[in-house]
Amino acid sequence: MTGVGAPGAHPRLRAEPVTVRPPATSANLGPGFDAFGLALELRDEVTVQILDAGLEVAIEGEGADSVPRNENHLIVRSLRAAFHRMGVEVPGLRVRCVNRIPHGRGLGSSSAAICAGIMAARALVADGELLLDAYGALDLANEIEGHPDNVAPCLVGGFTTAWQQPDGVDVLRLDPADEVSAVVFIPAEPLSTHVARGLLPKDVPHADASFNAGRSGLLALALTAPGLGAERRRELLLAGTEDRLHQGYRAPAMPASAQLIARLRADGRPAVVSGAGPSVLALGVAGAVGLPWAEYARSANPAGDGGRWRALQLPVAAVGVVVDEVRAAGRG
């Protein structure tokens, strides 16, 4: 195995590999367009080691047949950006990815890659947490991603609201009520975030903006307020996930997703487009009438297609990117 040479050659760099595990995320959550995000307990695993020279990238799982294995890989680009931000020169890298978050489905796979690269780079530098603190990591992730609503929950977990300040991004993190869970319905075909965002109008009616402001406040309370009964919380989540700013405009690009959301909501299930789609996020509440997720997944499949949609029950991820203890050399 190739590793870093004599310890004195790179005194600020760790020779041992480090493993990071970023969670999936669902952004917007209906009315919280470009602001709200939720971390979900489905994690990629990325192991990075510094080498004397060169670049080695190994990928298995989601996207293994389509993502690059060179400097264009998003994790590699994020690693490079973080090392540069810390003022550190790295001679070579070995990157191994085990991808579990579906790509191009609105579940934050790009944000997971970005946050994994940044946090791995920080862990590989002896004083990385001082050179790139939590807000520095968030700002850099936002610079690479372009929108803070997915990178924020990926970094810190839970339910987040992220917003742009004159001097950078800020985030407020809250814990959803323990009884809140999620089911994600994932279609077989991806949808480009660029395409989905291109369907949005430049201007929206004032009444729609006002509507969404009210629903956003309601959603935050419905997700986090203690002491609500199960059925009451579900009722509030159903009202709180109504949206007039983006989902209707994007529906023509994902008609099956729009139909599934309509079916779920007609049955009293709080359901939204996950991120830019085309996955659908349905919020469940323990103690309320159970969500027959398998039945909904089957109903979304066209006749004769038994595997077009799949459903995953996912807890809310209480923590963001997990940085494992630095492993002994040879185990990465």
N, C-alpha and C positions, 0 to 999 in steps of 0.2 A: 504494500500500500504506500502510495506517495503521500507524504505529509509535509508539514512545515519543517524546515531545516533546523539548524541550531537555535535554541530558544532565544539567544541574544540577537538573532537576526531580525526578529519581529517581536520586540518585547511587549507590545500592546495587544497582540493577537493570540487567541487561544488555539492550541494545536488540535484539541479534541473536537469532535463533531458536536453540534447542538441540534436538538429536534424541537420544532415548534408545531403547534396544532391549532390552526385558526378555525373558528366556527362558521357555519353558514349564516346568512343573514337575510332578512326580508325587510325591504325598505318601503316607505310611504305608508303602508298599513291603511290604505284608503285615503282619508283626508289629509294626512300628514305629508304631503308631496314635498320631496327633497328635504325633509326635516326629520321624520320619525324613522326609527329602525328597531328591529328586534333580532337578538342573537338566538340561533337555534342549535341544538345539540347534535350537529352533524359536522364532523371535522375532517379536514385534510390533514396529512402528516408530512412535514417537510424536514429533511435532515440535511444540514449544510456543514461542510468541512473546508477549511482553508488548505490549499495545496501550494507547493513551490511554484507551480506554473500551470497554465492551461485552464480549460473548462470542461467538466464532465457533467452531463445532465441525464438522469434516468427518470422515467415516468411510468407509472402504472395506474390503472383505474380510469376514471372519467377524463376524456380528452386526450388519452395517450396516443391516439392515432392522428391527432390534428394539431397539437401545440408544438412549437419549435423546440429544438434541443440545442440552442445556441444563445448568443447574447440577446436575441429578441424575446426570449422567454420572459414573461412578466415578473416572475420571481427573481430571475437574474438581474433584470433591469432595476428592480426595487432594492435588491442587495447592493448593487453598484451605487444607486442614489443615496442609500443610507450610509455606506462607507464614505462616500464623497462628502456628505453633510457632516460627518464626524471628523473629516480631515485625515482619513486613514487610507493608505494604499495597500491593496490586497494582491498578492502575486498570482494566485489561482484559486479556483473553486470547484468543489464537488457538490452537486445538488441532487438529492433523491426525493421524488415526490410520490406520495401515495394519495391519489385524488379520489375523494368520495362525494364532493359537492358537484352536482351536475353543472355542466357548462352551458351558458346561453339560455338559462331557464329562469332568470330573475331571483336567484338564491345567493348572489354575492360571491361567485367563484373568483371574479377578478379582484374584488376587495380582499378576499382571503389570501390570494397570491401576493398582493401588495403588502398586506399586513404581515404575512409570514416572512417575506423578504426583509422588511424593515426590522422586525423583532429578532430575527435570526442574526442579522448583521450586528445589532446592538449587543446581543448576547456573546458574540464572538470577539468583541473588543473588551479588554479588561475593564476600562472605565466607561463603557458604552452608555450606562444609565445616566451618567453625568454629562456626557457629550451630546446625548439625544434624549431629553426627558420625555415624559408622557405627552406633553403638549407639542413638543417638537416632532415626536413620532406621528401624532394626529395631523399636524400641519403638513408633514411630508407625504403622508398617505393621501390626504386630500389633494395635494398638488398633483400627484400621479393619477389618482382616480378621477378628479374633477368634480366630485360630489361627496359631501361628508356623510350622507345619511346611511350608507352601507359600511364605510370604514369605521365609523364611530362605534357601533355595536360590536363589530368584529374585534376591535381593540379592547373594549371595556366590558362587554357582555350586557345582558339584561335588556331593558327597554330604554332607548335613548332619544333625546332631541338634540340635534346638532345645528349650529348656526354660524354664520360667518361674521366675525368681528373685524374692525379695521386692521388689527394686528394679527389676525389669524382665525382659526376655527375654535369654537368652544363647544362643550358638550355637557349635558345634564343626563345622568344615569339614574334610573329608578328600577326597583325590583317589581316585576308584575306579581300580582297575588299568586299564592302557591297553587291555587286550583286552576290557573289558566294554563292551557297547553295548546299545541298547534298540530294541525294536519296539513301537510303540503301535498297537493295534487300536481304531478309532474308529467307533462306530455312528452312524447317521443321526440318531437321536432323542436329545435331551438328557435329563438327570435333575437335578432340583433337589437341591442339597447339603442344603437344609433337610429335604427329604423323606427323603433317605438317612440323615441323622443322626437323624431322628425314629424310625427303626426300631431303634435301639440300646437295649438294656435299661439300667436304672439300675444293676444289679448283675450281676456275672459270677462264675462259680465260681472259687474260689481256684486250683484245678488249671489252669484255662484261663489265668489271669493268670501263673502260674508257667511254664506252657508258652511263652507269648509272650515272657516275659523271657529265657528261654534262647534262643529262636529269634532275638530281636532282636540279642543278642550275637553269635550265629553269623553273621547276615546282615552285620553291620558288618565282621567279619573276612573273610568270603567276598568281599565287594565290594572290600576294600582291601589285604588281605595280599599282599605280593609273593611270587613264587616258586612259586605254586601252578600245577600243570599245568592245561591247558584243561579236560580232562574232570573232574578233581578239583574245580576251581573251580565248574563247572556243577553237580556233585553237591551241593556245599556250598550253593550258591545255591538249589537246589531245596529242600533241607531248611530253609534259613534264611528262606525266604519263606512258610513255613507260618504260618497265623494261626487263632486261635480267638476273637478279641475283636470283630471287626466284619464281616468279609466274609460269613460265614454268615447273620448277621442281616439283612444288606442284600440278599441274593440274591433274595428274592421281588420286589423292585422292579426287578431287572435280570436276569431269567432267562437271556436270551441271553448276557450277559456271564459269568454263572456257568457256563453250559454250555461256553463257549469256554475259560475258565480250566481247567475239569475236563479238557477234551480236551488242552490244552497240557500240563498237569501229568502226565496219564496217559502222555504221550509223553516225559516227562523234561525238560520245558521249564519253567524257573522263571517262573511267571506269577502276577500279582496284579491286583486291582482298582486302577486308577490313581486316587488320591485318593478321592473319594466316588463315583466311577464316572460313567457306565457304561463308560468306556474301559477297556481291558485293557492292562497293561504286561507284556511278556515280556523278560527279560534274556537277552542272547546273550553268548557268549564266543568270541572269535576263536580258531580252532584246534580248537574242538570241532565236533561234527557240526553243520552249518549249520541255521539255523531256516528252514524253507520257509514264510516269512510269507505269501506270496501265496496259497498253498494253504490255510492256516488262515483267511485273510480270506474266501476263497471258501466255505469250509465253514461259516462263520458266517452267510452270507447265506441267507435263506429261499428256497425254490424259486421260481424266476421273478423274483427280485429281484437284479439284477446289481450294485447299488451301495449296498446297505444298510450294509455295513461297508467301511472302507478301512484300509489299513495304511501306516504311515510308519516307515522306519528312521531312527533319530535318534541321533547321538553324544551322549554326556554333555557338557553345557556346562561347560567349565572355569572360566568367569567368569560372574558374574551380570549385572545390568543394565549394558549398555555405554552410556557417555555419550560421544557424539561430540564432537569439537571444535566450539566455537560457530561456526555457519556465518555467512557474510556475509549481511547483510540482503537479502531478496529471493529467497533460495534455499530458504526454508522452505515 
